[in-house]
Amino acid sequence: MKIICQQLDNLEEIDKFLETYNLPRPNNEEIENLNRQMISEKIESIIKKTSQRKKPRT
Protein backbone atom coordinates (compact mmCIF):
# COMPACT_ATOMS: atom_id res chain seq x y z
CA MET A 1 0.00 0.00 0.00
CA LYS A 2 2.87 2.32 0.77
CA ILE A 3 4.26 1.90 -2.76
CA ILE A 4 0.90 2.78 -4.29
CA CYS A 5 0.69 5.94 -2.18
CA GLN A 6 4.22 6.91 -3.22
CA GLN A 7 3.35 6.36 -6.87
CA LEU A 8 0.25 8.50 -6.53
CA ASP A 9 2.28 11.23 -4.85
CA ASN A 10 4.78 11.06 -7.69
CA LEU A 11 2.01 11.30 -10.27
CA GLU A 12 0.57 14.31 -8.51
CA GLU A 13 3.99 15.95 -8.46
CA ILE A 14 4.45 15.23 -12.15
CA ASP A 15 1.03 16.70 -12.90
CA LYS A 16 1.87 19.85 -10.94
CA PHE A 17 5.17 20.18 -12.74
CA LEU A 18 3.58 19.78 -16.16
CA GLU A 19 0.88 22.30 -15.35
CA THR A 20 3.53 24.95 -14.73
CA TYR A 21 4.75 24.71 -18.32
CA ASN A 22 2.78 25.37 -21.45
CA LEU A 23 4.21 22.63 -23.64
CA PRO A 24 3.41 22.57 -27.35
CA ARG A 25 0.97 19.89 -28.41
CA PRO A 26 1.46 18.02 -31.68
CA ASN A 27 -1.29 18.38 -34.24
CA ASN A 28 -2.95 15.40 -35.92
CA GLU A 29 -0.61 15.46 -38.90
CA GLU A 30 2.46 15.38 -36.67
CA ILE A 31 1.00 12.52 -34.64
CA GLU A 32 0.26 10.53 -37.79
CA ASN A 33 3.80 11.06 -39.05
CA LEU A 34 5.26 9.87 -35.77
CA ASN A 35 3.01 6.82 -35.75
CA ARG A 36 3.87 6.04 -39.37
CA GLN A 37 7.57 6.10 -38.57
CA MET A 38 7.12 3.77 -35.58
CA ILE A 39 5.05 1.34 -37.63
CA SER A 40 7.66 1.37 -40.39
CA GLU A 41 10.43 0.61 -37.90
CA LYS A 42 8.40 -2.24 -36.40
CA ILE A 43 7.80 -3.75 -39.82
CA GLU A 44 11.50 -3.55 -40.66
CA SER A 45 12.35 -5.19 -37.35
CA ILE A 46 9.93 -8.04 -37.97
CA ILE A 47 11.27 -8.60 -41.48
CA LYS A 48 14.83 -8.75 -40.17
CA LYS A 49 13.88 -11.20 -37.43
CA THR A 50 12.01 -13.53 -39.76
CA SER A 51 14.77 -13.49 -42.36
CA GLN A 52 17.32 -14.40 -39.69
CA ARG A 53 15.22 -17.38 -38.57
CA LYS A 54 14.98 -18.83 -42.03
CA LYS A 55 17.85 -21.06 -42.92
CA PRO A 56 18.64 -21.95 -46.49
CA ARG A 57 17.60 -25.45 -47.49
CA THR A 58 20.23 -27.81 -48.69
N, C-alpha and C positions, 0 to 999 in steps of 0.2 A: 504494500500500500504506500509505503514511503517513496518508492521509486516512481509510482504513478503521480503522486503529489509533486515530486521534483520535476517530472516531465511537464506537468501542467504549468508549474511556475515558469519553467523555461519557455514554454510556448507563449505564455502571457508576456514575458519579457521580450521575446522576439516580436510579438505583435506590437508592443509599445514602441520598440525600436523602429520597426517598419513604418509605423504611423507618423514618425517624426520626419520622414523623408518622403518627398513626392517623386517616386521613381517612375520613369517612363514605362508605359504599357505597350506591348507590341500590338499592332493591328492584325486583322485577320490574315492579310496577305503575308506578313512576316511570320506568323504562326504556321501557316501552311508551308512556307518555304523551309522553316526549321524542321517540321515534321517530315517533309519530303526527303530532306537530307538524311535524317535518322533512318527512315525506311530504306533508303538506298544503301546506306552503310550496313544495315541488318541483312539485306538481300545479298550483298557482296560477301559478308561474313559466312552466311549459310552456304553459298556457292563454293567458297574456299574449303569449308569443312567437309562438304560432301565429296568434293573432288579429291581431297586428301584420303578419304576413307576408301575410295574405289581403288582397287589394285588392278593392274593390267592382267588380263588372262593369258595364260601360256598354252 
